[in-house]
């Protein structure tokens, strides 16, 4: 443990880190000078005073809606270290969903970025006691009663910094709304101990972040992976954390990394898949011989090693670890990272677990695995299949949520009688306790003789083809069907010079060849019967998961 805590609450956690790392650099946008931890603490104290002046009290919910920024971090810490409850909201949620969250959370105040405040019709905000700009902490909305409370507070309350209320480990710290693929998001209730323990155990499990680390986060802070694993993890380690001012397209990301030269990069698999599809494959496809060599394991390994050197240079040349999580990592991309000698680790988590469940250090990763159970976290496989050991993944530990906010029906479904969280994921533990994920219980397809077919496994096999960018597999009247969004850029470069009509036929033939090639790698009961070309990218949730229900047969 890098900081000593009397108890695992965010006030103890934060102020102990500020004290220990006071002169260390803490937060900044890429290209700007970071604040120190001492200055970070001062910003948080100043903001807490402002909140107290409007009589914000322990237990009250405060909405936090804005893009990644140091100000977001100040607001998060000010809210939680005074005992109030933070309600982070992903900026990519549709307007209707944000309004639903505002009403459902019963928040009394908010921090919101100016751009969102002016561009969205968030009517429920008009009932809030106070709404602050996340840009400069000025007041956007103020009720008359709040104004009176502010005046009274200034006259009577003696301001203090640090913790003034007694916060307990089991007190609610955060309500985190999930970006569900099947309807309205649910409010995950996370206690102080859940956040603090998980933020610390993530760093201790990965063993890649320390006081000298330069961390670049590509994750939204309103997502548990971005807030707990990356933000709180960096604070625990005393590292400096940088944010991008714009969404990380490959060009924006590479420019930022050339400037920053990070030692640690945190992101979802999609980021690395985009680099592979948009940077690595196009380079290989320029020469016919290299495209041919890509079909053979030994020569492919050599090509990936050569490309990996260039990618490491693109990343700034100092990368010690890319921490990947939030979704399944494509096997071909994982092969590229390994053969290209790009240091990475792949973890598993879910919002209901704050989020981290499993991870491993770079040197101890295992192909296809999401690591071993994180410190203090227990995993068990329930009702495993006799031949494969694959079963329902249950989790227990201090990181597990208290339940879904105002949703007793779902709480009954998600917890077992003896208190284990039912994750809804299926997988197995090997003899060394490494966890392997095979798919979601909800998406499981039953084969003709009752066999379990995991569409995610078939999707990953399809995506082993360099011509496939995205894939979605489902059952259509007893037939395994795949929708494929081709990598059109790679296809254009590979088959340049063809007419539009010829290209249509080329893609049709490619998809059929992909189907046949994929089926050679699958048991007969899970083989793909039909492929449909998806001409536009799949519609996704704010955390880049395909909205499956939109594409399933009615």
C-alpha positions as CSV (number, residue, x, y, z in Angstrom):
1,X,0.0,0.0,0.0
2,X,1.5,3.3,-1.1
3,X,-0.4,5.5,1.3
4,X,-1.5,4.7,4.9
5,X,-5.2,5.1,5.5
6,X,-7.1,5.0,8.8
7,X,-10.2,4.1,6.8
8,X,-11.0,3.7,3.2
9,X,-13.0,6.8,2.5
10,X,-12.3,9.3,-0.3
11,X,-11.5,12.2,2.1
12,X,-8.8,10.2,3.9
13,X,-7.6,8.8,0.5
14,X,-7.3,12.1,-1.2
15,X,-5.8,14.3,1.5
16,X,-3.2,11.6,2.4
17,X,-2.2,11.5,-1.3
18,X,-2.0,15.3,-1.4
19,X,0.2,15.3,1.7
20,X,2.5,12.6,0.4
21,X,2.8,13.8,-3.2
22,X,2.4,17.6,-2.6
23,X,5.2,18.6,-5.0
24,X,4.4,16.0,-7.7
25,X,2.7,17.0,-10.9
26,X,-1.0,16.0,-10.8
27,X,-3.4,17.0,-13.6
28,X,-3.4,18.8,-17.0
29,X,-4.5,18.8,-20.6
30,X,-1.9,17.6,-23.0
31,X,0.3,20.6,-23.9
32,X,-0.4,22.5,-20.7
33,X,1.6,22.8,-17.5
34,X,0.2,20.4,-14.8
35,X,-0.9,21.5,-11.3
36,X,0.9,20.0,-8.4
37,X,-1.0,17.8,-5.9
38,X,-0.7,20.6,-3.4
39,X,-2.5,22.9,-5.9
40,X,-5.0,20.1,-6.6
41,X,-5.9,20.0,-2.9
42,X,-6.3,23.8,-2.8
43,X,-8.6,23.8,-5.8
44,X,-10.7,21.1,-4.1
45,X,-10.9,23.0,-0.8
46,X,-11.9,26.2,-2.6
47,X,-14.7,24.4,-4.4
48,X,-15.9,22.7,-1.2
49,X,-16.2,26.1,0.4
50,X,-18.4,27.2,-2.5
51,X,-20.6,24.2,-2.2
52,X,-21.0,24.6,1.5
53,X,-22.0,28.3,1.0
54,X,-25.1,26.9,-0.8
55,X,-25.8,24.5,2.1
56,X,-24.8,21.4,0.1
57,X,-24.7,18.7,2.7
58,X,-23.6,15.1,3.2
59,X,-25.7,12.6,1.3
60,X,-27.0,15.1,-1.3
61,X,-26.7,14.1,-4.9
62,X,-24.6,16.4,-7.2
63,X,-24.7,15.9,-11.0
64,X,-21.4,16.0,-12.8
65,X,-21.7,16.4,-16.6
66,X,-18.8,17.4,-18.8
67,X,-15.9,16.2,-20.9
68,X,-12.6,15.1,-19.3
69,X,-10.8,18.0,-17.6
70,X,-8.9,18.9,-14.4
71,X,-12.0,20.8,-13.4
72,X,-14.0,17.6,-13.6
73,X,-11.5,16.1,-11.2
74,X,-11.8,19.1,-8.8
75,X,-15.6,18.8,-8.7
76,X,-15.5,15.0,-8.2
77,X,-13.2,15.3,-5.2
78,X,-14.9,18.3,-3.7
79,X,-18.3,16.5,-3.8
80,X,-17.1,13.2,-2.4
81,X,-14.7,14.5,0.2
82,X,-17.5,16.6,1.8
83,X,-19.7,13.5,2.0
84,X,-22.1,14.4,-0.8
85,X,-22.8,11.9,-3.6
86,X,-21.4,12.4,-7.1
87,X,-23.6,11.5,-10.1
88,X,-21.3,11.4,-13.1
89,X,-23.0,11.4,-16.5
90,X,-21.5,10.4,-19.9
91,X,-21.6,13.4,-22.3
92,X,-22.5,11.0,-25.1
93,X,-25.8,10.0,-23.6
94,X,-28.8,11.1,-25.6
95,X,-30.6,14.2,-24.3
96,X,-33.6,12.1,-23.2
97,X,-31.4,9.8,-21.2
98,X,-29.7,12.7,-19.4
99,X,-33.0,14.2,-18.5
100,X,-34.1,10.8,-17.2
101,X,-30.9,10.6,-15.0
102,X,-31.4,14.1,-13.7
103,X,-34.9,13.2,-12.5
104,X,-34.2,9.7,-11.4
105,X,-31.1,10.6,-9.3
106,X,-32.9,13.3,-7.3
107,X,-29.8,15.5,-7.6
108,X,-30.0,18.9,-5.9
109,X,-27.2,20.6,-7.7
110,X,-25.0,20.2,-10.8
111,X,-21.7,20.9,-12.5
112,X,-22.1,21.1,-16.2
113,X,-20.0,22.2,-19.1
114,X,-21.0,25.4,-20.9
115,X,-21.3,23.7,-24.3
116,X,-23.7,21.1,-23.0
117,X,-25.7,23.6,-21.1
118,X,-26.3,25.8,-24.1
119,X,-26.8,23.0,-26.7
120,X,-29.1,20.6,-24.8
121,X,-32.7,21.2,-23.5
122,X,-32.1,19.9,-20.0
123,X,-35.4,21.2,-18.5
124,X,-35.1,19.5,-15.1
125,X,-32.0,21.6,-14.3
126,X,-34.3,24.6,-13.8
127,X,-35.5,23.0,-10.5
128,X,-32.0,22.6,-9.1
129,X,-30.8,24.6,-6.1
130,X,-27.6,25.6,-7.9
131,X,-25.9,24.8,-11.3
132,X,-22.2,25.6,-11.7
133,X,-20.3,25.9,-14.9
134,X,-17.7,23.2,-15.2
135,X,-15.7,25.6,-17.3
136,X,-14.9,28.2,-14.7
137,X,-17.2,27.3,-11.7
138,X,-19.4,30.4,-12.3
139,X,-23.1,30.1,-11.5
140,X,-25.5,29.1,-14.4
141,X,-28.7,28.6,-12.4
142,X,-29.4,29.8,-8.9
143,X,-32.7,29.5,-7.1
144,X,-33.8,32.4,-4.8
145,X,-33.6,30.2,-1.7
146,X,-30.1,29.1,-2.6
147,X,-29.0,32.8,-2.9
148,X,-30.4,33.4,0.6
149,X,-28.6,30.3,1.9
150,X,-25.3,31.6,0.4
151,X,-25.7,34.9,2.2
152,X,-26.5,33.3,5.5
153,X,-23.6,30.9,5.1
154,X,-21.2,33.7,4.5
155,X,-22.4,35.5,7.6
156,X,-22.5,32.5,10.0
157,X,-20.3,29.7,8.9
158,X,-16.6,29.5,9.7
159,X,-14.9,28.1,6.6
160,X,-12.6,25.1,7.0
161,X,-10.5,23.0,4.6
162,X,-10.1,19.3,4.6
163,X,-12.8,16.9,5.9
164,X,-15.4,18.5,8.2
165,X,-18.0,15.7,8.3
166,X,-17.6,12.2,9.5
167,X,-17.6,9.9,6.4
168,X,-17.9,6.1,6.8
169,X,-16.5,3.5,4.5
170,X,-20.0,2.2,3.7
171,X,-21.4,5.7,3.0
172,X,-22.7,6.2,-0.6
173,X,-20.1,8.1,-2.6
174,X,-21.3,7.7,-6.2
175,X,-24.3,6.8,-8.3
176,X,-22.9,5.7,-11.7
177,X,-25.4,5.3,-14.5
178,X,-24.5,2.5,-16.9
179,X,-24.5,2.8,-20.6
180,X,-26.7,-0.2,-21.1
181,X,-27.3,-1.8,-24.5
182,X,-30.8,-2.9,-23.8
183,X,-32.7,0.2,-22.6
184,X,-32.5,2.8,-19.8
185,X,-29.3,2.9,-17.8
186,X,-29.4,1.8,-14.2
187,X,-27.9,3.7,-11.3
188,X,-25.0,1.7,-9.7
189,X,-24.5,2.7,-6.1
190,X,-20.9,2.6,-5.0
191,X,-19.6,3.2,-1.5
192,X,-16.5,5.0,-0.5
193,X,-14.8,1.7,0.3
194,X,-15.7,0.3,-3.1
195,X,-14.0,3.2,-4.9
196,X,-10.9,3.6,-2.7
197,X,-10.2,-0.1,-2.5
198,X,-10.6,-0.7,-6.2
199,X,-8.6,2.4,-7.2
200,X,-5.7,1.1,-5.1
201,X,-5.9,-2.6,-6.0
202,X,-5.9,-1.8,-9.7
203,X,-2.6,-0.1,-9.4
204,X,-1.2,-2.8,-7.2
205,X,-2.4,-5.5,-9.6
206,X,-1.0,-4.0,-12.8
207,X,2.3,-2.8,-11.2
208,X,2.9,-0.2,-14.0
209,X,2.1,3.1,-12.4
210,X,4.3,5.0,-9.9
211,X,5.3,8.6,-8.9
212,X,7.3,9.0,-12.1
213,X,4.6,7.8,-14.5
214,X,3.1,10.0,-17.2
215,X,-0.4,8.7,-17.7
216,X,-2.5,9.6,-20.7
217,X,-6.2,8.7,-20.3
218,X,-8.4,8.0,-23.3
219,X,-11.4,7.1,-21.2
220,X,-14.3,9.2,-20.2
221,X,-14.1,10.2,-16.5
222,X,-17.8,9.5,-16.2
223,X,-17.1,5.8,-16.9
224,X,-15.9,3.7,-14.0
225,X,-12.7,2.6,-15.8
226,X,-11.9,6.3,-16.3
227,X,-12.7,7.5,-12.9
228,X,-11.7,4.7,-10.5
229,X,-9.0,2.7,-12.3
230,X,-7.3,5.7,-14.1
231,X,-8.1,8.9,-12.1
232,X,-8.2,7.5,-8.5
233,X,-5.4,5.0,-9.5
234,X,-3.1,7.9,-10.6
235,X,-3.9,9.8,-7.3
236,X,-3.0,6.7,-5.3
237,X,0.3,6.4,-7.1
238,X,1.2,10.1,-7.2
239,X,1.4,10.0,-11.0
240,X,0.6,12.9,-13.4
241,X,-2.6,12.4,-15.4
242,X,-3.2,14.1,-18.8
243,X,-6.4,14.5,-20.8
244,X,-7.1,15.2,-24.4
245,X,-9.2,18.2,-25.3
246,X,-10.8,16.3,-28.2
247,X,-12.0,12.8,-28.9
248,X,-9.0,10.5,-29.7
249,X,-9.0,9.9,-33.4
250,X,-5.8,8.0,-34.5
251,X,-4.3,11.3,-35.7
252,X,-5.2,13.3,-32.6
253,X,-4.0,10.5,-30.4
254,X,-0.6,10.1,-32.2
255,X,0.0,13.9,-32.2
256,X,-0.7,13.9,-28.4
257,X,1.6,11.0,-27.7
258,X,4.4,12.5,-29.8
259,X,4.1,15.6,-27.7
260,X,3.6,14.0,-24.3
261,X,5.6,10.7,-24.6
262,X,3.5,8.9,-22.0
263,X,4.7,5.9,-20.0
264,X,1.2,4.6,-19.4
265,X,-1.8,4.7,-21.7
266,X,-5.3,3.7,-20.6
267,X,-8.1,3.0,-23.2
268,X,-10.7,0.6,-24.5
269,X,-9.8,-2.0,-27.1
270,X,-11.5,0.0,-29.9
271,X,-8.6,2.6,-29.7
272,X,-6.0,-0.1,-30.4
273,X,-8.2,-1.8,-33.0
274,X,-8.4,1.5,-34.8
275,X,-4.6,2.0,-34.8
276,X,-4.3,-1.6,-36.1
277,X,-6.8,-1.2,-38.9
278,X,-6.0,2.4,-39.8
279,X,-2.2,2.5,-39.4
280,X,-0.7,-0.9,-39.3
281,X,-2.7,-2.8,-41.9
282,X,-2.6,0.0,-44.5
283,X,1.2,0.1,-44.3
284,X,1.4,-3.7,-44.8
285,X,-1.1,-3.6,-47.7
286,X,1.0,-1.2,-49.8
287,X,3.1,-4.1,-51.0
288,X,1.6,-7.3,-52.5
289,X,4.3,-9.5,-51.0
290,X,3.7,-8.2,-47.5
291,X,0.0,-8.8,-47.9
292,X,0.7,-12.4,-48.9
293,X,3.1,-12.9,-46.0
294,X,0.4,-11.7,-43.6
295,X,-1.4,-15.1,-44.2
296,X,1.4,-17.1,-42.6
297,X,2.1,-17.2,-38.8
298,X,5.9,-17.0,-38.9
299,X,6.1,-14.2,-41.5
300,X,3.1,-12.4,-39.8
301,X,5.0,-12.4,-36.5
302,X,8.0,-10.7,-38.3
303,X,5.8,-8.1,-40.0
304,X,4.1,-7.3,-36.6
305,X,7.5,-7.0,-34.9
306,X,8.6,-4.5,-37.5
307,X,5.3,-2.6,-37.4
308,X,5.4,-2.7,-33.5
309,X,8.7,-0.7,-33.5
310,X,7.0,2.0,-35.6
311,X,3.9,2.0,-33.3
312,X,6.1,2.4,-30.2
313,X,7.8,5.4,-31.9
314,X,4.3,6.8,-32.6
315,X,3.4,6.3,-29.0
316,X,6.4,8.6,-28.0
317,X,9.0,5.9,-27.4
318,X,8.6,5.6,-23.6
319,X,5.5,3.5,-23.2
320,X,5.8,1.0,-20.4
321,X,2.2,-0.2,-20.4
322,X,-1.0,0.1,-22.3
323,X,-3.8,-0.8,-19.8
324,X,-6.8,-2.1,-21.9
325,X,-10.3,-2.8,-20.6
326,X,-14.0,-2.1,-21.0
327,X,-14.6,-4.6,-23.7
328,X,-13.1,-7.8,-25.3
329,X,-9.8,-7.4,-27.0
330,X,-9.8,-8.7,-30.6
331,X,-7.4,-11.7,-30.8
332,X,-5.7,-10.5,-33.9
333,X,-5.0,-7.1,-32.3
334,X,-3.7,-8.9,-29.2
335,X,-1.4,-11.0,-31.4
336,X,-0.2,-7.8,-33.0
337,X,0.5,-6.2,-29.6
338,X,2.4,-9.3,-28.4
339,X,4.4,-9.9,-31.5
340,X,5.0,-6.2,-31.9
341,X,6.4,-6.1,-28.3
342,X,4.0,-3.3,-27.3
343,X,3.7,-3.7,-23.5
344,X,0.1,-4.1,-22.5
345,X,-2.2,-5.7,-20.0
346,X,-5.9,-6.5,-20.4
347,X,-8.3,-6.4,-17.5
348,X,-11.9,-7.3,-16.8
349,X,-14.5,-5.3,-14.9
350,X,-18.0,-3.9,-14.8
351,X,-19.6,-0.8,-13.4
352,X,-21.2,-2.9,-10.7
353,X,-17.7,-3.8,-9.4
354,X,-16.3,-0.2,-9.4
355,X,-15.1,-1.6,-12.0
356,X,-12.0,-3.8,-11.7
357,X,-12.4,-7.6,-11.2
358,X,-9.2,-9.0,-12.7
359,X,-5.9,-7.9,-14.1
360,X,-2.2,-8.9,-14.3
361,X,1.2,-7.2,-14.6
362,X,2.5,-6.9,-18.2
363,X,5.1,-9.7,-17.7
364,X,2.4,-12.1,-16.3
365,X,-0.3,-11.7,-18.9
366,X,-1.6,-14.8,-20.7
367,X,-3.0,-15.0,-24.2
368,X,-6.8,-14.6,-24.3
369,X,-7.0,-14.0,-20.5
370,X,-8.2,-10.9,-18.6
371,X,-5.8,-11.7,-15.7
372,X,-6.2,-13.0,-12.2
373,X,-8.6,-11.8,-9.5
374,X,-7.6,-8.3,-8.2
375,X,-6.6,-8.0,-4.6
376,X,-9.5,-8.6,-2.2
377,X,-11.8,-9.8,-5.1
378,X,-13.2,-13.3,-5.2
379,X,-14.4,-15.0,-8.4
380,X,-16.3,-18.2,-8.7
381,X,-17.7,-20.1,-11.7
382,X,-21.2,-21.3,-11.1
383,X,-22.8,-24.3,-13.0
384,X,-19.7,-24.9,-15.2
385,X,-20.1,-27.1,-18.3
386,X,-18.5,-30.5,-17.6
387,X,-16.4,-30.5,-20.8
388,X,-15.2,-26.9,-20.9
389,X,-15.5,-25.5,-17.4
390,X,-17.4,-22.5,-18.7
391,X,-20.0,-21.2,-16.4
392,X,-21.6,-18.1,-14.9
393,X,-19.1,-15.6,-13.4
394,X,-19.9,-14.5,-9.8
395,X,-18.0,-11.9,-7.9
396,X,-17.7,-10.9,-4.3
397,X,-15.5,-8.2,-2.6
398,X,-15.3,-4.7,-1.2
399,X,-15.6,-3.3,-4.8
400,X,-19.1,-4.7,-5.4
401,X,-21.9,-2.2,-5.5
402,X,-24.5,-1.7,-2.8
403,X,-27.2,-2.2,-5.5
404,X,-29.1,-0.3,-8.2
405,X,-30.6,3.0,-7.1
406,X,-34.3,2.8,-6.6
407,X,-34.5,-0.6,-8.4
408,X,-35.3,-3.4,-5.9
409,X,-36.5,-5.7,-8.7
410,X,-33.1,-5.7,-10.5
411,X,-31.3,-6.0,-7.2
412,X,-33.1,-9.2,-6.5
413,X,-32.0,-10.6,-9.9
414,X,-28.3,-9.5,-9.7
415,X,-27.4,-10.9,-6.3
416,X,-27.4,-14.5,-5.3
417,X,-28.9,-15.6,-2.0
418,X,-25.5,-15.8,-0.4
419,X,-24.5,-12.3,-1.5
420,X,-22.5,-12.9,-4.7
421,X,-22.8,-10.5,-7.6
422,X,-24.1,-12.3,-10.7
423,X,-22.2,-10.6,-13.5
424,X,-24.1,-11.9,-16.5
425,X,-20.8,-13.0,-18.1
426,X,-19.7,-16.5,-18.8
427,X,-16.2,-17.8,-18.6
428,X,-13.8,-20.1,-16.8
429,X,-10.7,-20.0,-14.5
430,X,-7.7,-22.0,-15.5
431,X,-5.5,-24.1,-13.1
432,X,-3.4,-20.9,-12.4
433,X,-6.5,-18.8,-11.6
434,X,-6.4,-16.8,-14.8
435,X,-9.9,-15.7,-15.9
436,X,-11.1,-16.2,-19.5
437,X,-14.3,-14.5,-20.7
438,X,-16.4,-16.3,-23.3
439,X,-19.5,-14.1,-23.6
440,X,-22.7,-12.8,-22.1
441,X,-25.4,-15.1,-20.7
442,X,-28.1,-12.8,-22.3
443,X,-26.6,-13.3,-25.8
444,X,-26.0,-17.1,-25.5
445,X,-27.4,-19.0,-28.5
446,X,-28.6,-22.6,-28.1
447,X,-27.4,-24.9,-30.9
448,X,-29.6,-27.6,-32.6
449,X,-28.8,-30.2,-29.9
450,X,-28.7,-27.8,-27.0
451,X,-25.0,-26.7,-27.5
452,X,-24.0,-23.4,-26.1
453,X,-22.9,-20.9,-28.8
454,X,-21.2,-17.7,-27.7
455,X,-21.7,-15.1,-30.4
456,X,-18.8,-13.1,-29.0
457,X,-16.5,-16.0,-29.8
458,X,-17.7,-16.2,-33.4
459,X,-17.4,-12.5,-33.7
460,X,-13.7,-12.6,-32.7
461,X,-13.0,-15.3,-35.2
462,X,-14.6,-13.2,-37.9
463,X,-12.5,-10.2,-36.9
464,X,-9.3,-12.2,-37.3
465,X,-9.7,-11.3,-41.0
466,X,-8.0,-8.0,-41.8
467,X,-11.0,-7.1,-44.0
468,X,-13.4,-7.1,-41.0
469,X,-13.6,-4.0,-38.8
470,X,-16.7,-4.9,-36.8
471,X,-18.9,-8.0,-36.5
472,X,-22.2,-8.9,-34.9
473,X,-23.5,-12.5,-34.6
474,X,-27.0,-13.6,-33.8
475,X,-29.5,-16.4,-34.3
476,X,-32.0,-15.9,-37.1
477,X,-34.6,-18.6,-37.2
478,X,-32.2,-21.3,-36.2
479,X,-29.3,-20.1,-38.5
480,X,-26.2,-18.4,-37.2
481,X,-26.1,-15.0,-39.0
482,X,-23.3,-12.4,-39.0
483,X,-23.5,-8.8,-39.9
484,X,-20.0,-7.5,-40.9
485,X,-18.9,-3.9,-41.2
486,X,-15.9,-4.3,-43.6
487,X,-12.7,-2.3,-43.3
488,X,-13.4,-0.3,-46.4
489,X,-10.2,1.7,-46.3
490,X,-8.1,-1.5,-46.2
491,X,-10.2,-3.1,-49.0
492,X,-9.8,0.1,-51.2
493,X,-6.0,0.1,-50.8
494,X,-5.7,-3.7,-51.4
495,X,-8.0,-3.7,-54.5
496,X,-7.3,-0.3,-55.9
497,X,-8.1,0.4,-59.5
498,X,-11.4,-1.5,-59.6
499,X,-14.6,0.0,-60.7
500,X,-17.5,0.5,-58.3
501,X,-19.3,-2.5,-59.8
502,X,-16.2,-4.6,-59.6
503,X,-15.7,-3.5,-55.9
504,X,-19.2,-4.6,-55.0
505,X,-18.5,-8.1,-56.4
506,X,-15.1,-8.1,-54.7
507,X,-16.6,-7.4,-51.3
508,X,-19.3,-10.0,-51.8
509,X,-16.7,-12.6,-52.6
510,X,-14.5,-11.5,-49.7
511,X,-17.4,-11.9,-47.2
512,X,-18.2,-15.4,-48.5
513,X,-14.5,-16.3,-48.3
514,X,-14.4,-14.9,-44.7
515,X,-17.4,-17.0,-43.8
516,X,-15.8,-20.2,-45.2
517,X,-12.5,-19.5,-43.5
518,X,-14.1,-18.7,-40.2
519,X,-16.1,-21.9,-40.3
520,X,-13.0,-24.0,-40.5
521,X,-12.1,-22.7,-37.0
522,X,-15.5,-23.4,-35.5
523,X,-17.4,-26.5,-34.4
524,X,-20.2,-27.5,-36.9
525,X,-23.0,-26.4,-34.5
526,X,-21.7,-22.8,-34.3
527,X,-20.7,-22.2,-37.9
528,X,-22.0,-19.1,-39.8
529,X,-24.7,-19.8,-42.3
530,X,-25.0,-16.3,-43.7
531,X,-23.2,-13.0,-43.8
532,X,-24.8,-9.6,-44.3
533,X,-22.8,-6.6,-45.2
534,X,-23.3,-3.7,-42.7
535,X,-22.6,-0.7,-44.9
536,X,-22.4,1.8,-42.0
537,X,-20.7,1.5,-38.6
538,X,-22.9,-0.1,-36.0
539,X,-24.7,2.2,-33.6
540,X,-23.0,2.1,-30.2
541,X,-23.4,3.0,-26.6
542,X,-21.4,5.9,-25.2
543,X,-18.8,3.3,-24.1
544,X,-18.5,1.9,-27.7
545,X,-20.5,-1.3,-27.3
546,X,-22.7,-2.3,-30.2
547,X,-26.4,-1.8,-29.5
548,X,-27.3,-5.4,-30.3
549,X,-31.1,-5.1,-30.0
550,X,-31.2,-2.7,-32.9
551,X,-29.9,-5.4,-35.3
552,X,-31.6,-8.5,-34.1
553,X,-34.5,-9.9,-36.1
554,X,-37.9,-8.7,-35.0
